[in-house]
Amino acid sequence: MPQTKPIVSVENVVASASVDQKIDLNEITEKFPDTEYHPEQFPGLVFRLQNPRTATLIFRTGKMVCTGAKSEDMAIKAVNTVVQKLRKGKIKIKNDAVITVQNIVAAINLGGKIHLEKAARTLPRSMYEPEQLPG
């Protein structure tokens, strides 16, 4: 098999953040009708951005979780954009968000086929159970 350079792509970056104050989610829903908030189903409000294309969950505790970013910088920009939009909408946010990247999901194309059973037997700390997961 000819050698090819692996192609790695970041699929999702998850960042958590906190503004260290209580937030009235009903007030956000009134001022931002595009948000999604169904407290009987889930305690968080979903604030979607088109640029960068992300979704930020906002909780009444002032904690946030941003998903959908394609880089760490994009996740940080998304959270800061949400805080900025809230402030422009007259939602009182005293502090800037303290942001921590929690998880990065990446995919890799190795440019060939992998014998998964053989790889699982050969590589330390690996397993292959196709009934559970096809990878």
GUNUGU-126947 format. One record per residue (C-alpha): x, z, y. Coordinates in steps of 0.5 Angstrom, whole numbers, padded with zeros to 4 digits, always signed. Example, Ala and Ser with C-alpha at 12.3 -4.5 7.8 and 13.67 -1.06 7.14 Angstrom:
<pts>
+0025+0016-0009+0027+0014-0002
</pts>
This chain:
<pts>
+0000+0000+0000+0003-0002+0007+0005+0004+0012+0000+0004+0018+0000+0009+0023-0006+0014+0023-0011+0014+0028-0014+0021+0030-0020+0022+0035-0023+0028+0037-0030+0028+0036-0033+0035+0039-0030+0040+0043-0034+0047+0043-0032+0052+0049-0035+0059+0050-0036+0061+0057-0038+0067+0061-0040+0069+0069-0041+0076+0067-0048+0077+0070-0055+0077+0068-0058+0070+0069-0066+0069+0070-0067+0063+0065-0074+0062+0067-0072+0061+0074-0067+0055+0072-0073+0052+0068-0077+0052+0075-0071+0049+0079-0068+0044+0073-0074+0041+0070-0070+0037+0065-0067+0043+0062-0070+0046+0055-0072+0053+0054-0077+0055+0049-0075+0063+0048-0080+0064+0042-0076+0059+0038-0069+0060+0041-0066+0065+0046-0062+0060+0050-0063+0055+0055-0060+0048+0054-0057+0044+0060-0055+0037+0059-0050+0033+0063-0050+0026+0063-0043+0026+0066-0039+0029+0062-0044+0028+0056-0045+0035+0054-0050+0040+0052-0049+0047+0055-0053+0053+0052-0054+0058+0057-0056+0065+0055-0059+0071+0060-0053+0075+0059-0049+0070+0063-0045+0067+0057-0045+0060+0055-0043+0055+0050-0041+0048+0051-0041+0042+0046-0040+0035+0046-0034+0034+0050-0029+0030+0047-0023+0034+0050-0021+0041+0053-0021+0038+0060-0028+0035+0059-0031+0042+0056-0028+0046+0062-0030+0040+0067-0037+0041+0064-0038+0048+0064-0036+0048+0072-0040+0043+0073-0046+0047+0070-0044+0053+0074-0044+0048+0081-0051+0045+0079-0054+0052+0078-0051+0054+0085-0053+0048+0089-0060+0050+0086-0060+0056+0089-0059+0060+0083-0054+0066+0085-0048+0066+0080-0043+0070+0083-0037+0069+0079-0033+0063+0076-0034+0062+0069-0028+0064+0064-0028+0059+0059-0025+0059+0052-0024+0053+0048-0027+0055+0041-0027+0049+0036-0024+0042+0036-0027+0037+0031-0023+0031+0030-0023+0025+0025-0017+0021+0022-0017+0014+0019-0011+0014+0015-0011+0006+0014-0012+0007+0006-0016+0010+0000-0014+0017-0002-0015+0019-0009-0019+0026-0008-0018+0029-0014-0011+0028-0015-0010+0030-0008-0014+0037-0009-0009+0038-0015-0003+0036-0011-0004+0040-0005-0004+0047-0004-0010+0051-0001-0014+0045-0002-0021+0043-0007-0025+0038-0008-0032+0039-0010-0036+0033-0009-0043+0036-0011-0042+0041-0005-0038+0036+0000-0036+0029-0001-0029+0030+0002
</pts>
